[in-house]
Amino acid sequence: MHPGPDGGPGAPDEPAAAEPTQRGTAAEQGVTTDGTATTTGDPLATVRTGHAYRPRNWALWRRRPAQVAFMLVAEAVAAAILVVAFARSPIPSGNDWINFAILAAGATVHIQLTQRQEERRRNRANTVLIDLTAVWTFSAAMILPVPLTLSVIAVIRAQHWFIARRPAHNFVFSSITHGLAGTLAHLTYTALGPHLLGTAGWGGFLREFGTIVVTGAIYEAIQIVYVGGVLLLGSPAGRSVRNVLGSPADNMLEAITIGLGAVTAILLDAVPPMVAVMAVVTVVFNRLAELDQLQNDVRTDPKTGILNMRGWSESAERALERTARSGDQLALLMVDLDHFKWINDTYGHPAGDDVLRTVAQTLDEVTRPSDLVGRFGGEEFLILLPDIDEESTWDAAERIRVAIAKLHIVTTDKRGDPATIADRTTSIGVARHPRHGDTLERLLQSADAAVYLAKENGRDQVCFAPDTPGGGLPTGSPPDRS
C-alpha cells in the first residue's frame, strides 16, 4: 500500500473527503482565534487569509493528539534512518547517474501522461489508493545507491505536489514514507546480494526471485505501518481492515506494481533502452487501474463502502441462479436500524453517517466471506447468505442483532462536541429460498414483510417471513419503520 493521494483516504493525510469523520471542537475544525484562518466544515479545508505558514496555524495541529504524536515520532525515526543510510552510502558511479537519469525520465513521462487520470483516481478513492509510481521507486531501490534512490523519489514527489494539492504536512509525511520504504528496501536487497547478473542457472534465478519477494515485502510493510497507523488513529468511528489495508484487488494491484518495478530494474541492468517500453506499459496500466476503479464505483455505496443496490443485486442474482441449479439453501436478511431518524434529529446527519459506516463495517466483520452485504437504502441493509440451513440462518441473524447492539460509536453532536452512540437496536427480517420466494424480487418482498412484522412486535428482534402468498404483509396499518 502506498500513501496514495496526499490528503485522500489512501494516504495518511486525512479521512476521505466524502466521510466527515474528523469533526470536533473549533480547534479541530481549524478555526483560529486570531482571524488568520477559517474553514467550511472540512477540518483541513482551510481558507487562508494571512500567516498561513506560521507553525501555530499548520493544519497538522488540528489532528487528534495521538495522530500528531504518531506522525511526528514516525517522521523523526525515518529521518534518522535516512540520514545514516545516506551518510554510509557509496559515492554514485557514472553508470549510477545514467540509470538515475533513465528512471527519472521514465517516471516523468509516466506522471505527465497520466496526470488527469491520477487526479480522478485520487478524488474518487474512498479507501487506500495504490500509487503506481512504485514501478520507478522500487526499481530505483533495487539498482541505485541510497542518494540516487531518494533523488528519484524526490523527482516523483515534486511533480505529485502539483497533482495532490493537499496541506504541506500531509505531503511531507507521504514523501518521508516513500523515502523510508525505498531506503530500507535498498538496504535489504543489497544485503542479500549478489544480484541480477550473478550466478546463472535455476538455483541462482530462484534465489534472486526470493530476494526480490523479500525486498518487496519490506517495501510494502513500511508503508502499511506508517499509513495504516495514521489511518487507524485518525478515525473516531474506527476503520475496517479494508479501509486500512485496502481490498484484495488493491493489494493485487500493489503486488503487480512492485513486480513491474523489479522487471524495470532488470531491464535497466541488462537492456537499458527497454525501459522506454516500461514507460508505455505504466501509462496503459494507469488507465486500466482507473477503469477498474470506475467499475467498482458503480457497484459501491460511497457512504459505507459496501455494495450499493445495483452491485448487490447483480451479485445476488448470480448467487440465486447457482442455488437454483445446485438445489442448495439460501437466505436473505433485511436489517433495519430502529429509530434511526432519532439519531439524525438528536446528533445531526454527520453522526448518522458515522453510524451507517460503523454498522456496515460490523456487518462485513460478522458475516462469512461468501455472504453478500449491501446497502438497500436509508438505514436498511441486505445480506444474502448462500448455502445455509434454517437454524444457522437464525443464528447468523441473532449474531448480527447482538453485534449492532454492542456497538459504541464515537462521533460528534450538532455542536461538534464528542458524543458516543450506543445501545442501538435493529429489526431483522428473514426470507428463505424457495420457501418465501423463488426470485430475488419475491425474497425482498418477503424479507421486507418480516421487517414490518418485527417492528409491529416491538422491534429489536429477528422475524422470519410469514408462510403466506406474496410474503404475508401484516394486516392493518403498517407500523412505523423508523
N, C-alpha and C positions, 0 to 999 in steps of 0.2 A: 504493500500500500504506500502510495506517495502522498505527501501533504496535499497534492491536488490544488484546487482553487484557493488562492490565498484570501481567506475570508469566507470561503464557502464551506459547506458541510464536509467536503472531502479534505479539508485542511484543519489544522488545529486553530484556525483563526477565529471562528465563531460558529454558533449553530446556524443551521440553514436559514436563509432569509425568509423562507416560507413558514418556518417554525419559530414563533416568537417565544423562545424558551429562556431568554435572558432578560426577563422583566424584573424589576425590583424597585429599590429606592431611587430617589432622584440622582444620587451619586452614581448608581449602577447604570442609569439611563444616559449618563453623560451630560447632565445639566449642572453647570458650574454656577457659583455664586458671584463671580466677578464679571459676568456678561461676556466671557470670551467664547462660549460655545453653547449651542442648544442642539436638541435632537428632535426628530419627528416620530418617535416611537421605537425605532430600531436602536438598541443600545450603542451600536457603533456607527450609526448614520449621523455623524456629527456635522453640523453646518458651522464652519469655522468663520468667525468674524474678527479674529485677531489673536496673535500669540499662540497659534495652534501648535507650534513646535516646542513650546515650553514643556519641560518634563512633567510638570504638575498637571498639564492638560492632555497628556497622552491617553489614548483610548485604552491602553493596557490597564490602567488603574481602575477602569470600570468593570473589569472582570471580577470573578469571585476570588477571594483571597487565596484559597487553595490552588486555584488555577494559575494565578500570578506567581505564587511561590514555586510551583512546579516548572513553569516556563523559565523563570529566572535561574533556578538551580540547574535545569537541563541545559540551558544555554551556556552557563558557566562551565559545566563539565565538558560540554562539546568544545568550547573554545580552548580549554586547557589541552584536550587531546589533539586538536588541530594544530596548536602551536608546537607541541612536542613532535608530532609527526612531521610537520613542515621543517622543523629545525634539523631533524635526523635524516631527512630525505636526501638522496644523492643529487648532485647537480644534473639537470636535464641535459641529455646529449643532443647533437644536431638532429638525429633521427627522431628523438622525442618531440622536438619542436615541429618537425614536419607532420608527425602524427597528430599533434595538438591542432595544427592549422587545418588538417583534413577534418577532424572531428568537429571543431568549432564551425567550419564552413557547412558541414552536413547538418549540424544542429540548427544553424541559422536558416538554411534553406527549408528545413522541416517546419520550424516555428513560423516563418514568414508566410509560407504557402498554406498553413493550416490555422492562421490566426483567428479567422472568423468562426471556423468550426469549433476551435478550442474555447472561444468566448461563449458560444452557445452551450457547449457541454458543461462548462463551469456554472452557468446560470441555471441550468436545468437540474443539476445533480442534487439529490437530497440525502445521499449518504456520502461515503468516501468517494473521491474521484481519482482514477488511475492516471498518473502523469506519464504520457507516452514518451517523454524525453529520456526515460531510463535507457532507451536504446543507445543514447550517446553518453550519458553519465556512467552507466555500468561498464560500457566498453572502455571508457577512459580509466575507470578504476582498475581494470584488468591490465591495461597496456602502458599507462603513463605513470610517472612518479607523482607523489602527492601534490607538489606545487602546481603541476600542469593539470592534474585531475581537478583540483579546486578552481583552476582557471577556466576549464571547460564549463564547470558548474556556474561560475560567475558570468560567463558569456550567456548561458541559457537563462539564468535568473534575471539578468539585466533586461533582457527582452521580455520576460514574463511580467516584469514590473508594469509595463505599459498595457498588458493584457488583463492582469488581475485587478488593478485599480483598487487596492484594499489598504487598510491602515498599515503604516510602516512596521509596527512591531509584529504584525502578523506575517508580513513578508520576510522580515528578518528571521523569525523563528523557523519558517518553512525553509529558507535558504540554509540556515545552520543545520537543519535536519538532513537536507540533501548532502551538505558537505561532510557531515559526520558519517553518514551511511556510505558515501563514496570512499572516504578515507579508511574506515575500518574494513570495508570490502577489499580495498587495495592491499592493506597490511595482511589480511587473511590469505589472499591469493598469492602474494609474493612469498609468504612464509611456507606455503605448501608446494613451492616450485620444484624442478624447472617446468617450463610451460611451453605450449604451442608447438615449437619446433624441437621439442625434447625427444625422448625415447620413442621410436616408431613401434608399430605393432599394436595388437589389440590390448595388450596389457597397459601400454602407455596411453592409448586412447581412453580406456575405461577409467584410468587414474585421473586423466585430465578432466573427463566428464564429471567424475565425483568431486573434484576440486571446484569446478565451476558451480555445481549444485550447492556445495557448502558456502561458497562465496556469495551466491545469490541469496541464500537463506540469511546470512549475516546482514546483507544489504537491506533485505526486507524487514528483518527483526528490529533493526534500529528504528525504522520508520514506524513500525507498529507501536513500539514503546513510546516514542515521542508523540506521534499524532494521536494514538489511542489514549494515552494518558490525559492529554488536554481535553479530548472529546468527552471522556468519562467524567472529568472534574467540572466540565462546563455546562452540563445539562441538569437542571433542577429535578426533572422527572425521570432522569436516568436514560440510558441508551441501550438498545439491544445490541447483541453481538453483530448483527448485520450492519447497524449504524456505524459501529466502531471498526470492524474488520472488513466490511463490505460483503457483498453477496458472493456465492460460488462463482458466478460469471465474472465478477470484478477480480477475484483472485486468479482466475484462469487468464484473464487479460493481463494481469500483472506478471504472471509466470511467462507468458508468451513474450511480453515486452522485454523482460530480463534475458530471455533466451535469444531474442533478436540482438540485444546488446552484446551477448557473448559471440554470436555469429559475426557481428560487425568488428569486434576485436580480432577475431581470427582472420577475417578478410584483410583487415588493416595490416596485419603482420605478414600475410602471405601475398596478397594481391591488392595493394592499396587503392588502385583506381576503381576497384569493385565497390568501394564504399559509396560511390555515387549511386549505385543501384539501391543500396540500403536507404538512401535519402528518398528515393522514389517510393520504396516499399513503406517507409514510415508515413508518408503523405497519404497513401492509399489506406493504410492501416488506421490512421486517424479518422478518415472519413467513414470507414466501416464501423469503428467504435461509436461514432456519432449516430449512425443509422441504427445500431443495436440499442443505443440509449433512447432514441426516438420510439422504437418499437416497445421498449419497456415502459416508457412514459405513458403510452396509450393504454396500457393494461394496469397501471399502478395508481392508487389513490394518493395524491400529493400530500394530503394532510397526515395520513397514518403510515404510509409506506407499504401497505399491504395491497392486495389486488383490488381494483375497483370492480364495479358490477360487470363491465364488459369483459375484463380479463378473467374474473371469477367464472362467469357464465360459460365462456369458451372452454375453460379447463374442466368445469363441472359437466358440461355436455359430453366431452370425451370420456370422462370417468364413468358417466352413466351408461354410455354405449358399451364400454368394456364390461361393466357389471351385468348388463343385459345379456351379452354374449356368453359370459362365463357362468352366469347363474349365482354369483356371489351376492352377499347382502351389502346394503348401503344405507346410510342415514344422513339426514340434513338437520342441522341445528340453526335456529334463528335466535340470536342473542340480542335482547333489547334492554338497554340500561334504564332502570327505573328512575323516574323524576329527574331526567337529565335537564329539562328546562329550568328546574330549580337551581341547578349548578350555574347555568348561564346567567340567570337573573340575580343570583347571590354573589358570585365571584367574577362574573364577566365572561365574555365569549373566549378570550385567550385561555382562561383557566379551563373552560370546556374543551378547547382543543387539546390541552395537555392531558386531560382525562381520556379523550379518544385515542391519543397516541399511546398512552400507557396501557390502556385496555388492549389495543391492537398488539402491542409487544407481548403482553401477557398471554393472549390467545395463541400467538406464534410459539411461545415457550412451552405451554402446557398441552399442545396438540402434537400428534405424530408428524414426522416428515412427509408422509403420504397424504395427510389431510390438507384440504384446501380452505384457507382462511381469506375472507374478503369482506369489504365494507358494502353493506346493502344500501346505506344512505342514512343521513342524520346520525342517530345514536344506535343504529342496528347493524349487526354483523352476521355474516353467514359462515358456516363451517360444514364442509362436506366430508363425511367420514366413510371412506371405502372399506370394504371387507371387514365388517364389524357386526356382531350379533346384538340382540336387543339389550341384554344385560350390560354388555360393555358400552353400548350407546348411553345407557342411563348413567353409568359410572363416569364416562367422559363428560357428560353434561353437568353432573354434580361437581366434578373436579373444576370445571370452568367457573361455575357459580361461586364456589368457595374461594377460588383463587382471586376473583374480582372483589369479593367481599373483604379479603385480607389486604387489599392494596392501600397504601398510604402515599398519596400523590402530592408531591411538593410542587407548589405553583405560587401564584400571586393573586391577590384580590383586585377589586376595581381600582383601588388607590395605589396599587403597585407594591403593597406590603406583602411579606411572605405569608403563605397560607398552606395548610395541608388538608386535602380532601380524603376522607376515609369512610369506611362502613357503607359503601355503596352497594346496592342490591341490583340483581338482574332477574328478568323473566325470560326463560328459555323455552322455546317451542321446538318439538322434535317430530320429524316425519321420517318414516322408513319406506324404502323401496323394496317390493312393489306394493306393500300393504296400504300406504297412504297416497300412492300415485306412481304411475309408470313413466312419467315425463318430468322434466325439471320444473316446468310451469306448475304442474299439479302438486309436486312436492313443496314448492314455495308457498302455494296457497294453503296447503295443509299445515306447514310449519307456522305460517302467519296466523292461522286459526288457533293453533296451540298456544301461541304467544298471547292472543286475546283471552284464551281460557286461563292462562297463568295470571294475567292482570286481574281478571274477574274474580279469581280465587284469593286475591290478596297480595300478588307479586312475590318476588324473592323465592322462586320455585321453578322446577322443571316440570313441564307438562307434555305428554305425548298427544299427537293429533287424534281427535275422535275418529272412530271407525264408521264414518257415515259418508255418503256420496258427496263429492266436492270438498271434502276436508272437514265438514261438520262445523261451520261457524256457529258460535254460541248464539242462542236466541235472545231477543230483547235488544235493548240499546247497547251498542258496543262500548266497552269500558274505555277510560282514558288511557292512551298509550304512552303518556309521559312518564 
